[in-house]
């Protein structure tokens, strides 16, 4: 399974994965609004649906940057430590 599913980094990706219906479990809906594809407002396109969005997300589109050797994320948050904390050490 790709790391994006087993160890998602971006808060919006985590929310998407949590919102997948599972038998016998309550639905966890996404909050916020879907990005407007016609009128692209400034800032991060996921800010309305991201539980960790802050002021910078409203004003500036994040750039893609590496978080671990084989992964990158487009987010203003420092997600490197979160991803590395979820990766089991290899013996």
C-alpha distances in whole Angstrom, upper triangle without the diagonal:
4,6,8,7,7,10,12,15,17,19,19,15,15,18,16,13,16,18,16,19,18,20,23,22,24,23,22,24,23,26,28,29,27,28,31,30,34,35,33,34,34,31,27,26,24,27,28,25,24,25,26,28,31,34,33,30,33,34,32,29,27,26,22,22,20,18,17,17,14,14,17,18,21,23,26,25,24,20,20,21,19,16,17,18,15,14,15,17,17,20
4,5,6,7,8,9,12,14,17,17,13,14,17,15,13,16,18,17,20,20,23,25,24,25,24,22,23,22,25,27,27,25,25,29,28,31,33,30,31,31,28,24,24,22,25,26,23,22,23,24,25,28,31,30,27,30,31,29,26,23,22,19,18,16,15,14,14,11,10,13,15,18,19,23,22,21,18,17,19,17,13,15,17,14,13,15,17,17,20
4,5,5,5,7,9,12,14,15,12,12,15,15,12,15,18,17,20,20,23,25,24,25,23,22,23,21,24,26,26,25,25,28,28,31,32,29,30,29,26,23,22,20,23,25,22,20,21,21,23,26,29,27,25,28,29,27,24,21,20,17,16,14,12,11,12,9,8,11,12,16,17,20,19,18,14,14,15,13,10,12,13,10,9,12,15,15,19
4,6,6,5,7,9,12,12,8,9,12,11,10,13,15,14,18,19,22,24,22,23,21,19,20,18,21,22,23,21,21,24,24,28,29,26,27,26,23,19,19,17,19,21,18,17,18,18,20,23,26,24,22,25,26,24,21,18,18,15,15,13,12,12,13,11,9,10,10,13,14,18,17,16,13,14,15,13,10,13,15,12,12,15,18,19,22
4,6,6,9,11,12,12,9,8,11,10,7,10,13,12,15,15,18,21,19,20,18,17,18,17,20,22,23,21,22,25,25,29,30,27,28,28,25,21,21,18,21,22,18,17,18,19,21,24,28,27,24,27,28,26,24,21,21,19,19,17,15,15,17,14,12,14,14,16,17,21,19,19,15,16,17,15,12,15,16,12,13,15,18,19,23
4,6,10,12,14,14,11,10,13,13,10,12,15,14,16,16,19,21,19,20,19,18,20,19,22,24,25,24,25,29,29,33,33,31,31,31,28,24,23,21,23,24,21,19,20,20,22,26,29,28,25,29,30,28,26,23,23,20,20,18,15,14,16,14,13,15,15,18,19,22,20,19,15,15,16,13,11,13,13,9,10,12,15,16,20
4,6,10,11,13,10,9,12,13,10,12,15,15,18,18,21,23,21,22,21,18,20,19,21,23,25,23,24,28,28,32,32,29,29,29,25,22,22,19,21,22,19,17,17,17,20,23,26,25,23,26,28,26,23,20,20,18,17,15,12,12,14,13,11,13,13,16,16,18,16,15,12,12,12,9,7,9,10,7,8,11,14,16,19
4,6,8,9,6,6,9,10,8,11,13,14,17,18,22,23,21,21,19,17,18,16,18,20,21,20,20,24,24,28,28,25,26,25,22,18,18,15,17,19,16,14,15,14,16,20,23,22,19,22,24,22,20,17,18,15,15,14,11,12,15,13,10,11,10,13,13,15,14,14,10,11,12,9,7,11,12,9,11,14,17,19,23
4,6,9,7,7,11,12,11,13,16,17,20,21,25,26,23,23,21,19,19,17,18,19,21,20,20,23,24,27,27,24,24,23,19,16,16,14,15,17,15,12,13,12,14,17,20,18,16,20,21,19,17,14,15,13,12,11,9,10,13,12,9,9,7,10,9,12,10,10,6,8,10,7,6,10,11,10,11,15,18,20,23
4,5,5,6,9,10,11,13,14,16,20,21,25,26,23,23,20,17,17,14,15,16,17,16,16,20,21,24,24,20,20,19,16,12,13,10,11,14,12,9,10,10,11,14,17,16,13,16,18,16,14,12,13,12,12,12,10,13,16,15,11,10,7,8,7,10,9,10,7,10,12,10,9,13,14,13,15,19,21,23,27
4,5,5,6,9,10,11,12,15,18,20,24,24,21,20,18,14,14,11,12,13,15,15,16,19,21,24,23,21,20,19,16,12,13,9,10,12,9,6,7,7,9,12,16,15,13,15,18,17,15,13,15,15,15,16,14,16,19,19,15,14,10,11,9,11,9,11,9,13,14,11,11,15,15,14,17,20,23,26,29
4,5,5,6,9,10,11,13,16,19,22,24,20,19,16,13,12,9,10,11,12,12,12,16,17,21,21,18,18,18,15,11,10,7,9,10,7,5,8,9,10,13,16,16,13,15,18,17,15,13,15,15,16,17,16,18,21,19,16,14,11,11,10,12,12,14,12,16,17,14,14,18,18,17,19,23,26,28,32
4,5,5,6,9,10,11,15,17,21,22,20,19,16,14,13,11,13,14,15,14,14,18,19,22,23,20,20,20,17,14,13,10,12,13,10,9,11,12,13,17,20,19,16,18,21,19,17,15,16,15,16,16,15,16,19,17,14,13,10,11,11,14,13,15,12,15,17,14,13,16,17,15,17,20,23,25,29
4,5,5,6,9,10,14,15,19,20,17,17,14,12,12,10,13,15,16,16,17,21,22,26,26,23,23,23,20,16,16,12,14,14,11,9,10,11,13,17,20,20,17,20,22,21,19,17,19,17,18,18,16,17,20,18,15,15,13,14,13,16,14,15,12,15,15,12,12,15,15,13,15,19,22,24,28
4,5,5,6,9,12,14,18,19,15,14,12,9,8,7,9,11,13,13,15,19,20,24,24,22,22,22,19,16,15,11,12,12,8,8,8,11,13,16,20,20,17,19,22,21,19,18,20,19,20,21,19,21,23,22,19,18,15,15,14,17,16,17,15,18,19,15,15,19,19,17,19,22,25,28,31
4,5,5,7,10,13,17,18,16,15,12,9,9,7,10,12,13,12,14,18,19,22,23,21,22,22,20,16,14,11,14,13,10,10,12,14,15,19,22,22,18,20,23,22,20,19,21,19,21,21,20,21,24,21,18,18,15,16,16,19,18,20,17,20,21,17,17,20,21,18,20,23,26,28,32
4,5,6,9,11,14,16,14,14,11,10,10,10,13,16,17,16,18,21,22,26,26,25,25,26,23,19,18,15,17,17,13,13,14,16,18,21,25,25,21,23,26,25,23,21,22,21,22,21,19,20,23,20,18,18,16,17,17,20,19,20,17,19,20,17,16,19,19,16,18,20,24,25,29
4,6,8,9,13,14,11,11,9,7,8,9,12,15,17,17,19,23,24,27,28,26,26,27,24,21,19,16,17,17,13,13,13,15,18,21,25,25,22,24,27,26,24,23,25,23,24,24,21,22,25,23,20,21,19,20,19,21,20,21,18,21,21,17,17,20,19,16,19,21,25,27,30
4,6,9,12,14,11,10,7,5,5,6,10,13,15,14,17,20,22,25,26,25,25,26,24,21,19,15,17,16,12,13,13,16,18,22,25,26,22,24,27,27,24,24,26,24,26,26,24,25,28,26,23,22,20,21,20,23,22,23,21,23,24,20,20,23,23,20,22,25,28,30,34
4,6,10,12,10,10,8,8,9,10,14,16,17,16,19,22,23,27,28,26,27,28,26,23,21,18,20,19,15,16,17,20,21,25,28,29,25,27,30,29,27,26,27,26,27,27,25,26,28,25,23,23,21,22,22,25,24,26,23,25,25,22,21,24,24,21,23,25,28,30,33
4,7,9,8,8,6,8,9,12,15,18,19,19,22,25,26,29,30,29,30,32,30,26,24,21,23,21,18,19,20,23,24,28,31,32,28,30,33,32,30,29,31,29,31,30,28,29,31,29,26,27,25,26,26,29,28,29,26,28,29,25,24,27,26,23,25,27,31,32,35
4,6,6,8,8,10,12,15,18,22,23,22,25,28,29,33,34,33,34,35,32,29,27,24,26,24,21,21,22,24,27,30,34,34,31,32,36,35,33,32,33,31,32,31,29,30,32,29,27,28,27,28,28,31,29,30,27,29,29,25,24,27,26,22,24,26,29,30,33
4,6,8,9,12,15,18,21,25,26,25,29,31,32,36,37,36,37,38,36,33,31,27,29,28,24,25,25,28,30,34,37,38,34,36,39,39,37,36,37,35,36,35,33,33,35,32,31,32,30,32,32,34,33,34,30,32,32,28,28,30,29,25,27,28,32,33,35
4,7,9,12,15,19,22,25,27,27,30,33,34,38,39,38,38,40,37,34,32,29,30,29,25,26,25,28,31,34,37,38,35,37,40,40,38,37,39,37,38,37,34,35,37,35,33,34,32,34,33,35,34,35,31,33,33,29,29,31,29,26,28,29,33,34,36
4,7,9,12,15,18,22,24,24,28,31,32,35,36,35,35,36,34,31,29,26,27,25,22,22,21,24,27,30,34,35,32,33,37,37,35,34,36,34,35,34,32,32,35,33,30,31,29,31,30,32,30,31,28,30,30,26,26,28,27,24,26,27,31,33,35
4,6,9,13,15,19,21,22,25,28,30,33,34,33,33,34,32,29,27,24,25,23,19,20,19,23,25,28,32,33,30,31,35,35,33,33,35,34,34,34,32,33,35,33,31,31,29,30,29,31,29,31,28,30,30,26,26,29,28,25,28,29,33,35,37
4,6,10,12,16,18,18,22,24,26,29,30,29,29,31,29,26,24,21,22,20,16,18,17,21,23,26,29,30,27,28,32,32,30,30,32,31,32,32,30,31,34,32,29,29,27,27,26,28,27,29,26,29,29,25,25,28,27,24,27,29,33,35,37
4,7,9,13,15,16,19,22,24,28,28,27,27,28,26,23,21,17,18,16,13,14,13,17,19,22,25,27,24,25,28,28,27,26,29,28,29,29,27,28,31,29,26,26,24,24,23,25,23,25,23,26,26,22,22,26,24,22,25,27,31,33,36
4,6,10,12,13,16,19,21,24,24,24,24,25,23,20,18,15,16,14,10,12,12,16,17,21,24,25,22,22,26,26,25,25,27,27,28,29,27,29,32,30,27,26,23,23,22,24,23,25,23,26,27,23,24,27,26,24,27,29,33,35,38
4,7,9,10,13,16,18,21,21,20,20,21,19,17,15,11,12,10,7,9,10,13,14,18,20,21,18,19,22,22,21,21,24,23,25,26,25,27,30,28,24,23,20,19,18,20,20,22,21,24,25,21,22,25,25,23,26,29,32,34,38
4,7,9,12,15,18,21,20,19,18,20,18,16,14,11,11,8,6,8,8,12,12,15,18,19,16,16,20,21,20,21,24,24,26,27,26,28,31,30,26,24,21,20,18,20,19,22,21,25,25,22,23,27,26,25,28,31,34,36,40
4,7,9,12,15,18,17,16,15,16,15,13,11,9,8,5,5,8,9,12,11,14,16,17,14,14,17,19,18,19,22,23,25,27,26,29,32,30,26,24,21,19,18,19,19,22,22,25,26,24,25,28,28,27,30,33,36,38,42
4,6,8,12,14,13,13,13,15,14,13,10,9,9,6,6,10,12,15,13,16,17,18,15,14,17,18,17,19,22,23,25,27,27,30,32,31,27,25,21,19,18,20,21,24,23,27,28,26,26,30,30,29,31,35,38,40,44
4,6,9,12,12,11,12,14,14,12,9,8,10,8,7,11,14,16,15,17,19,19,15,15,17,18,16,18,20,21,24,26,26,28,31,29,25,23,20,18,17,20,21,24,23,26,28,26,26,29,30,28,31,34,37,39,43
4,6,9,9,8,9,11,11,9,6,7,9,8,9,11,15,16,14,16,17,17,13,13,15,15,13,15,18,19,22,24,25,27,30,28,24,21,18,16,16,18,20,23,22,26,28,26,26,29,30,29,31,34,37,39,43
4,6,6,6,8,11,12,12,8,10,12,11,12,15,18,20,17,19,19,19,16,14,16,16,15,17,19,21,24,27,28,31,32,30,27,24,21,18,19,21,23,26,26,29,31,29,29,33,34,33,35,38,41,42,46
4,6,6,9,12,13,13,9,12,14,14,15,17,21,22,19,21,21,21,17,16,17,17,15,17,19,20,24,26,27,30,32,29,26,23,21,18,19,21,24,27,26,29,32,30,30,33,35,33,35,38,41,42,46
4,6,9,13,15,15,12,15,17,16,18,20,24,25,22,23,23,22,19,17,18,18,17,20,21,23,26,29,31,33,35,33,29,27,24,21,22,24,26,30,30,32,35,33,33,37,38,37,38,42,44,46,50
4,6,10,12,13,11,14,15,14,17,19,22,23,20,21,20,19,17,15,15,16,15,18,20,22,26,29,30,33,35,33,30,27,24,20,21,22,25,28,29,32,34,33,33,36,38,37,38,42,44,46,50
4,7,9,10,8,11,12,13,15,17,20,20,17,18,17,16,14,12,12,12,11,14,16,18,22,25,27,30,31,30,26,23,20,17,17,19,21,25,25,28,31,29,29,33,34,34,35,39,41,43,47
4,7,9,8,11,11,11,14,16,18,18,15,15,14,13,11,9,9,10,10,13,16,19,22,25,26,30,32,30,27,24,20,17,16,17,20,23,24,27,30,29,29,32,34,33,35,39,41,43,47
4,7,8,11,10,12,15,15,18,17,14,14,12,10,9,7,6,6,7,11,13,16,19,23,24,28,30,29,25,22,19,15,14,14,17,21,22,25,28,27,27,30,32,32,34,37,39,41,45
4,6,9,8,10,13,12,15,14,10,10,9,8,5,5,4,4,4,8,11,14,16,20,21,24,27,26,22,19,15,12,11,11,14,17,18,21,24,23,24,27,28,28,30,34,36,38,42
4,5,5,9,10,10,13,12,9,10,10,9,5,6,8,6,5,6,10,12,14,17,18,22,24,23,19,16,12,9,8,9,12,15,16,19,21,20,21,24,25,25,27,31,33,35,38
4,6,8,9,10,13,13,11,13,13,12,9,9,10,10,8,9,12,13,17,19,20,23,25,24,20,17,14,10,10,12,15,18,18,21,23,22,22,25,27,26,28,31,34,36,39
4,6,6,6,10,10,8,11,13,12,9,10,12,12,10,10,13,14,17,19,19,22,24,23,19,16,13,10,10,12,13,16,16,19,21,19,19,23,24,23,25,29,31,33,37
4,5,5,8,8,5,8,10,10,6,7,10,10,10,11,14,16,18,20,20,23,26,25,21,18,14,12,10,11,12,16,16,19,21,19,20,24,24,24,26,30,32,35,39
4,6,8,10,8,10,12,13,9,9,12,14,13,14,18,19,21,24,23,26,29,28,24,21,18,15,14,14,15,19,19,23,24,22,23,26,27,26,28,32,35,37,41
4,6,9,8,12,14,15,11,12,15,16,15,15,18,19,21,22,22,24,27,26,22,20,16,15,13,15,15,18,17,21,22,20,20,24,24,23,26,29,32,34,38
4,5,5,9,12,13,10,11,15,15,14,13,16,17,18,20,19,22,25,24,20,18,14,13,11,12,11,15,14,18,19,16,17,21,21,20,23,26,29,32,35
4,6,9,12,14,11,13,16,17,17,16,19,20,20,22,20,23,26,25,22,20,16,15,13,13,12,15,14,18,18,15,17,21,20,19,23,26,29,32,35
4,6,10,11,9,12,15,15,15,14,17,18,18,19,17,21,24,24,20,18,15,14,10,10,8,11,11,15,16,13,16,19,18,18,21,25,27,30,34
4,7,8,6,8,11,11,12,12,15,16,18,19,18,22,25,25,21,18,15,13,9,9,9,12,13,17,18,16,18,21,21,21,24,28,30,33,36
4,6,5,7,10,11,12,12,16,18,19,21,20,23,27,27,23,20,17,15,11,9,9,13,15,18,19,18,20,23,23,24,26,30,32,35,38
4,5,5,7,9,12,12,16,19,20,22,22,26,29,29,25,22,19,16,13,10,12,15,17,21,22,21,23,26,26,27,30,33,35,38,41
4,5,5,6,9,9,12,15,16,19,19,23,26,26,23,19,16,13,10,8,10,13,16,19,20,20,22,24,25,26,28,32,34,36,40
4,6,6,7,8,11,14,16,18,18,22,25,25,21,18,14,11,8,7,9,13,15,18,20,19,20,23,24,25,27,31,33,35,39
4,6,8,10,14,17,19,22,22,26,29,28,24,21,18,14,12,11,13,17,19,22,24,23,24,27,28,28,31,34,36,39,42
4,7,10,13,16,18,22,22,26,29,28,25,21,18,14,13,11,14,17,20,23,25,24,25,28,29,30,32,36,37,40,43
4,6,9,13,15,18,19,23,25,25,22,18,15,11,10,9,12,15,17,20,23,22,23,26,27,28,30,33,35,37,41
4,7,10,12,16,17,21,23,22,19,15,12,8,8,8,12,15,16,19,22,21,21,24,26,26,28,31,33,35,39
4,7,9,12,14,17,19,19,16,12,9,5,5,6,9,12,13,15,18,18,18,21,23,23,24,28,30,31,35
4,6,10,12,15,17,17,14,10,8,5,7,8,11,12,13,15,18,18,18,20,23,23,24,27,29,30,34
4,7,10,12,14,13,10,6,5,4,7,9,12,12,12,13,17,17,16,18,21,21,21,25,26,27,31
4,7,9,11,11,8,5,6,6,8,10,11,10,10,10,14,15,14,15,18,19,19,22,23,24,28
4,6,7,8,6,4,6,9,10,12,12,10,10,8,12,13,11,12,16,16,16,19,19,21,24
4,7,8,6,5,7,10,10,12,11,8,7,5,8,10,8,9,12,13,12,16,17,18,22
4,6,5,7,10,13,14,16,14,12,10,7,9,11,8,8,11,12,10,13,14,15,18
4,6,8,12,15,17,18,18,15,13,10,13,14,11,11,14,15,12,15,14,15,18
4,7,11,14,16,19,18,16,14,12,15,15,12,12,16,15,13,15,16,16,19
4,7,11,13,15,15,14,11,10,13,13,10,11,15,14,13,16,17,18,21
4,7,9,12,12,12,10,10,13,13,11,13,16,16,15,19,20,21,25
4,6,9,10,10,8,10,13,12,11,14,16,16,16,20,22,23,27
4,7,9,10,10,12,15,15,14,17,19,19,20,24,25,27,31
4,5,8,8,11,14,13,13,16,18,18,20,23,25,27,31
4,7,9,11,14,14,15,17,19,20,21,25,26,29,32
4,6,9,11,10,12,14,15,17,19,22,24,26,30
4,6,7,8,10,12,13,15,16,20,21,23,27
4,6,5,6,9,10,11,13,16,18,21,24
4,6,5,6,9,10,11,14,15,18,21
4,6,5,6,9,10,13,14,17,20
4,6,5,7,9,12,14,17,21
4,5,5,7,10,12,15,18
4,5,5,8,9,12,16
4,6,8,9,13,16
4,6,9,12,16
4,6,9,12
4,6,9
4,6
4
